[in-house]
Amino acid sequence: MIKTIAKPAEKKVTACGECRSTCQSACKTSCTVGNQSCERITREQNIEKK
Amino acid sequence: MIHVFSYHDKRYIYDTGSGALHECDDATARYLKGEPVEISDEELKETVEAIEGLRREGLLDAPETQARPIKSPEVKALCLHVSHDCNLRCRYCFADEGAYHSVREVMSFETAKAAIDFLLRESGNRKVLEVDFFGGEPLMNFDVVKRTVYYAKEEAAKLGKRFLFTTTTNGLLLDDETVAFLNEEMENVVLSVDGRKEVHDAVRKTVNGKGSFDAVIGKIKQFVKARGDKHYYVRGTFTAKNLDFSKDVLFLADNGFDSISLEPVVTDIPDLQIREEHLPTIEAEYEKLCDEYIRREAEGRGFLFFHFHVDLEGGPCLAKRVSACGAGNEYFSVVPNGDIYPCHQFAGDAAWRMGNVFEGKLDGRLREKFARSCLFTRKKCGDCFAKFICSGGCSANNYHYSGDIDEPYPMTCVMMKKRIECAMHVLAERKARENS
């Protein structure tokens, strides 16, 4: 049995550089890119929600 | 590359190439790891077919694309050290209790203004810029924080840009005025509390050597209440003295904080330092926290623990994932005299001084070093499943451990990998609840 839990959304744009600087989030010692979300996807989702 | 791992009775497969996470049964996990499998021929056939199906979909053993790192010359963020002084004397402070191994001083408005001008000038076409007010304790220089925010907003508007501001504070100087300002102007506020009173007070001392918990906890609670739904993090540090740190995270959650981060200390103070022999205890503690985290979420009283959030579906693109943190290239720290460093963790170390905001130019050799640094220059990360999530870790931690920003710090790697596995389990449990 194999069940897919999650797979990345297809990115319409990559390397746009809009994302926040990695070290600006919470911890200032071990912030990682994996803890971030794509700014574009988040923004588009927020627009869809509205 | 695939990473097959267990969490209690659950088996997961994380495919680094596609970024997909799968749950599987024990037989499939064993088969994928090349271990003996005691199942019928029919079951084995089904297992192999399922694996091949995912391979065809590009969700298993997917090739790892050699994405180009994002290395734009545009500067996007500054950490402004508006105060190299602090009203606390935390034993583990990487910043030498606020003084950064130099004199205690605060940043003048002229220097902060020059830093903002530098950022606006060097940001090219970038529209959204970030400034983090940091210390020491930045609220000890509140007037400059305020004036800098107003100046930055005014100048950015002229150029069609905008700023996102963050302040990191120990909470001691929070009052009606500072709370109102921070809640109005800061996109994010990071508040330092270590958890239980006895844990906090053991290391976070006032100038007079007393524990600071009672002086800050009420103020921080009031601040968060007034903040409404705007972003904040209550951020603590754990040391060798509280390896049972899950209790501190839960203590913070029980006190009404729903956005929490707790980080392993970076210090060489013998009684506080995290050592290799602590790692099994720390890994078990992350699991303990993870179990309770899931239980609370299922009961509708969940909270956000920073490291248990890994966005596998909407996360950054691969180019971002291989680019490392951006320190020294798109992100810099500016100390009170205007000197520029790759990030706050390098501040005060003359070998890493990259320029001064009044000179307006950066050390090309050092910037090139950071611009070149990415996941692919971190050779030891090549066969690690976590590489597209951690991007090779913190350059400063790497440097302080090995003398090389590209040499990962093994202790951090162990903790990072455990947190990522926990985060994936959290995600799987959440999906299972949603589907039921």
Chai-1 contact restraints between the chains, C-beta under 6 A:
chainA,res_idxA,chainB,res_idxB,connection_type,confidence,min_distance_angstrom,max_distance_angstrom,comment,restraint_id
A,M1,B,D25,contact,1.0,0.0,6.0,A-B,restraint_1
A,I2,B,H22,contact,1.0,0.0,6.0,A-B,restraint_2
A,I2,B,C24,contact,1.0,0.0,6.0,A-B,restraint_3
A,I2,B,T28,contact,1.0,0.0,6.0,A-B,restraint_4
A,I2,B,A50,contact,1.0,0.0,6.0,A-B,restraint_5
A,K3,B,E23,contact,1.0,0.0,6.0,A-B,restraint_6
A,T4,B,H22,contact,1.0,0.0,6.0,A-B,restraint_7
A,I5,B,L21,contact,1.0,0.0,6.0,A-B,restraint_8
A,I5,B,E23,contact,1.0,0.0,6.0,A-B,restraint_9
A,I5,B,A428,contact,1.0,0.0,6.0,A-B,restraint_10
A,I5,B,K431,contact,1.0,0.0,6.0,A-B,restraint_11
A,A6,B,L21,contact,1.0,0.0,6.0,A-B,restraint_12
A,A6,B,L312,contact,1.0,0.0,6.0,A-B,restraint_13
A,A6,B,E313,contact,1.0,0.0,6.0,A-B,restraint_14
A,K7,B,A20,contact,1.0,0.0,6.0,A-B,restraint_15
A,K7,B,L59,contact,1.0,0.0,6.0,A-B,restraint_16
A,P8,B,G19,contact,1.0,0.0,6.0,A-B,restraint_17
A,A9,B,E313,contact,1.0,0.0,6.0,A-B,restraint_18
A,A9,B,G314,contact,1.0,0.0,6.0,A-B,restraint_19
A,K11,B,C317,contact,1.0,0.0,6.0,A-B,restraint_20
A,T14,B,C317,contact,1.0,0.0,6.0,A-B,restraint_21
A,T14,B,A319,contact,1.0,0.0,6.0,A-B,restraint_22
A,A15,B,I70,contact,1.0,0.0,6.0,A-B,restraint_23
A,A15,B,A319,contact,1.0,0.0,6.0,A-B,restraint_24
A,G17,B,I70,contact,1.0,0.0,6.0,A-B,restraint_25
A,G17,B,S72,contact,1.0,0.0,6.0,A-B,restraint_26
A,C19,B,P316,contact,1.0,0.0,6.0,A-B,restraint_27
A,C19,B,K320,contact,1.0,0.0,6.0,A-B,restraint_28
A,S21,B,K76,contact,1.0,0.0,6.0,A-B,restraint_29
A,S21,B,A77,contact,1.0,0.0,6.0,A-B,restraint_30
A,S21,B,E130,contact,1.0,0.0,6.0,A-B,restraint_31
A,S21,B,G326,contact,1.0,0.0,6.0,A-B,restraint_32
A,S21,B,Y331,contact,1.0,0.0,6.0,A-B,restraint_33
A,T22,B,C325,contact,1.0,0.0,6.0,A-B,restraint_34
A,T22,B,G326,contact,1.0,0.0,6.0,A-B,restraint_35
A,C23,B,C325,contact,1.0,0.0,6.0,A-B,restraint_36
A,C23,B,Y331,contact,1.0,0.0,6.0,A-B,restraint_37
A,Q24,B,A77,contact,1.0,0.0,6.0,A-B,restraint_38
A,Q24,B,E130,contact,1.0,0.0,6.0,A-B,restraint_39
A,Q24,B,D132,contact,1.0,0.0,6.0,A-B,restraint_40
A,A26,B,Y233,contact,1.0,0.0,6.0,A-B,restraint_41
A,A26,B,R235,contact,1.0,0.0,6.0,A-B,restraint_42
A,A26,B,S261,contact,1.0,0.0,6.0,A-B,restraint_43
A,A26,B,F306,contact,1.0,0.0,6.0,A-B,restraint_44
A,C27,B,S261,contact,1.0,0.0,6.0,A-B,restraint_45
A,C27,B,E263,contact,1.0,0.0,6.0,A-B,restraint_46
A,T29,B,E263,contact,1.0,0.0,6.0,A-B,restraint_47
A,T29,B,V266,contact,1.0,0.0,6.0,A-B,restraint_48
A,S30,B,E263,contact,1.0,0.0,6.0,A-B,restraint_49
A,T32,B,C390,contact,1.0,0.0,6.0,A-B,restraint_50
A,V33,B,P316,contact,1.0,0.0,6.0,A-B,restraint_51
A,V33,B,K320,contact,1.0,0.0,6.0,A-B,restraint_52
A,V33,B,R321,contact,1.0,0.0,6.0,A-B,restraint_53
A,V33,B,S391,contact,1.0,0.0,6.0,A-B,restraint_54
A,G34,B,V310,contact,1.0,0.0,6.0,A-B,restraint_55
A,G34,B,I389,contact,1.0,0.0,6.0,A-B,restraint_56
A,N35,B,H309,contact,1.0,0.0,6.0,A-B,restraint_57
A,Q36,B,P316,contact,1.0,0.0,6.0,A-B,restraint_58
A,S37,B,D311,contact,1.0,0.0,6.0,A-B,restraint_59
A,S37,B,G314,contact,1.0,0.0,6.0,A-B,restraint_60
A,C38,B,G314,contact,1.0,0.0,6.0,A-B,restraint_61
A,C38,B,P316,contact,1.0,0.0,6.0,A-B,restraint_62
A,I41,B,G314,contact,1.0,0.0,6.0,A-B,restraint_63
